[in-house]
C-alpha cells in the first residue's frame, strides 16, 4: 500500500513538472491575444489538453503499429497494486516526457 502511494506521488510530481514545462513552451510560442480583446482558455488548461492530445495520438499510433505487427500485448498489467493498460501507460509516459525531450533538443541545437 505504501509503495502505491509513493508511486502515485512520484507520478504526480512528474506530471506537474511536465505540465509546467508545457505551459512554459506554450507561453513562449503564443502572441499576446489579450491586447486584441479575444477571450481564451487558461494556459494550464491548454497544457492539459495538449498532454491528453499527445498521449491519445501516441496511443492510437502504437495500437495501429502493434496490430499491424501482430504483437501480443496483455490487456492489463499490475504494478504496485495498480492495474492499467500497458499501451495507454506507455503513451501517457511518453507524452509526459515529451516537453523535456523538446527542451533538450532545443538546448543542444543552440549550444553549438
Secondary structure, 3 states (H helix, E strand, C coil): CHHHHHHHHHHHHHHHHHHHHHHHHHHHHCCCHHHCCCCCCCHHHHHHHHHHHHHHHHHHHHHHHHHHHCCCCCCCEEECCEEECHHHHHHHHHHHHHHHHHHHHHHHHHHC
